[in-house]
Every structure is written in C-alpha cells, then in structure tokens.
Amino acid sequence: MFEIKPYPEFSWSLSRHKTLLNCARQYAHQYYSAHNGWLRQAEESQKHAYRLKNITNLEMFFGSLVHDKVEHMINEFYKGNPPADEETLKKEIRSELNSGFLEAVNEREVWWNRPKKGTMFHEIYYGAAPVLPKDKIEKIKQRLELAFAHFFTSKTYREINEFKESVTFMEAEQFRTIRLNGEKVYVVLDFLYHNKETDVWTIVDWKTGKKSAEDPHQLALYVLYILENYPVPDIEHIVIRNEYLLEGTHEEHVLTNEVLEEVQQLMKTSVGRMKSYLEDPSLNKPLPIEQFPQTTEYQRTCTRCNFHELCFPGEILFK
C-alpha cells in the first residue's frame, strides 16, 4: 500500500553527490522541497518545487532521446530485427525535438498540472520569449549529425555484431539499487552484455556530452552492482567502457579492488556531508532551507539551475 511520508527515504547516487557539490540550496530543493509535490493536497510551495524539478533543458532532452533510440535499436537487434538507418533515426529525433518544443510552448498547463507528463525547457521557462536560443539549436543540430554516425561505428556496436552468437544482452536503462555502507544506492546501467565464450561482462555508458572526471566513478558503481547481482568470477572479467558519441571515441577503464574501495570511501564521505544537513537523520528530516547555503558560482551554477527563480525571483536568463 502506498504510504504518504512527510520526508523522502534517504538514498545516495553520484548525481545526488554532484548536486550537493554544486550548491547545497539546489540540493535541498531537488531532494526535499519537491517531496510530495505530486500530491493534490500538497502545499503550493511543494507543488512548485516539484514542477521546477521536472524542467529539462535542450541538451538533456536530446541526450534522453538518443539514449531511448539506442536502447530500442539494441532491443530490436537481439530480436533479430534490422536496425533503422541513420537518416531515419535523425528524422525521428528531429520530430521528437519539435514535438517537445511545441508541447513546452503550447501545452504549458500539462506540465504545470502534471509535471511528469508534460515537457518544459529551462530555456523557455526562463526566457523572455517562447523561443529556443539559436546557438543551442545549432549545437543540437551538430550533435545530431554526429551521434548516430558514431553509434554505428562504435566499438560496442561492432562487437555485438561480430560476436552475435556468443553475446547475451543482460539489461539496459533499468533503475537498480544496491546497499553500500548500509545505504541504498541507485545505479542505472545504459547497457550490459555478456560474452559466454570469453565469460567477459561489458558495461557500456553512452555519452552525448563532454567527458567528465566523474565518468570512472560512475562505472565503478556499476561494477559493484554487477559483482553483487551476477555470477561474475572476479573483477578481471568485467570491461567498463564509455562510448563518447559526439567524438566517436571510447575509453575502457581497468578497475582494481583499491579503486572500488576509493569509490566507497568517496560515498561514505559524501553521505556524511549530506546527513550534516539533517535535523533528524532517523526521519531524513532536513534542516530549514535557510541553512542550506547558496553557491557563489552564479554564472557556472545558478544560471543553469531549475530552481533559479526561488533564489532570484523574476530574473530572465535568456533574452
């Protein structure tokens, strides 16, 4: 039975960790102010924070569309169906981008009343007019030209084709949880496959943005999940790979037990900092919002934040 709780369950993820590093106030709104905002009887402040939490931006929207297409193609591949060609995929993405834009402009009330069911772009919500910035449109056009061309030449796609008979698709794009240091940890694997001939388990993370220093940390969490949930002999039988679809490159990381211990230590330190913002850790009850300090990195962080207007009411970010 669904139970309405005044505070959310505590959990940890790398994205939650990065949010707190960016800005404690943003972290508070993302993980506490918006809680229960989907309920009809919620306070208006909760509903509004929940709306803002569900704003996307053009880069994120594009990335999610590409991930969905890649997942669909891999599923079809393992069903024995031929993949769509590059031009068809680009056409479909353009159509979905246009649909998202029209929905944000013409069906604002859908997002306002049911944020999970509607689409709203950061660039439109915080813009002076219902248009997307030209420079961002051009950037997405360039990314679209690269992403699928590089997918079809990626090491992962070539490998599952070359070893089709011995490769088994295990899972993709599923929210999973593991327990580390007594805490619930969320992980989402883009793609996991197993070669039964070599007994190698390959974790793939598709990237539609720039390389990040945190990429190996994310993959290390995936390794911990795999070791706990699949019959993997040892860490040497796991390949972890980032596929950078904009650059047409990939990186494979070799993890040792020492690296896994480092990631668990990072998590332990991060959890400690998160819980320092709790008034009652047993309930996951946060301190008052005023005790979550705002970042001083306005241009780098505040201008990109979904909750911008809660700190800077009425400010227009896109002229």
Secondary structure, 3 states (H helix, E strand, C coil): CCCCCCCCCCCECHHHHHHHHHCHHHHHHHHHHCCCCCCCCCCHHHHHHHHHHCCECHHHHHHHHHHHHHHHHHHHHHCCCCCCCHHHHHHHHHHHHHHHHHHHHHCHHHHHHCCCCCCCEHHHHCECCCCCCHHHHHHHHHHHHHHHHHHHCCHHHHHHHHCCCCEEEEECCEEEEEEECCEEEEEEECEEEEECCCCEEEEEEEECCCCCCCHHHHHHHHHHHHHHHCCCCCHHHEEEEEEECCCCEEEEECCCHHHHHHHHHHHHHHHHHHHCCEEECCCCEECCHHHCCCCCCCCCCHHHCCCHHHHCCCCCCEC
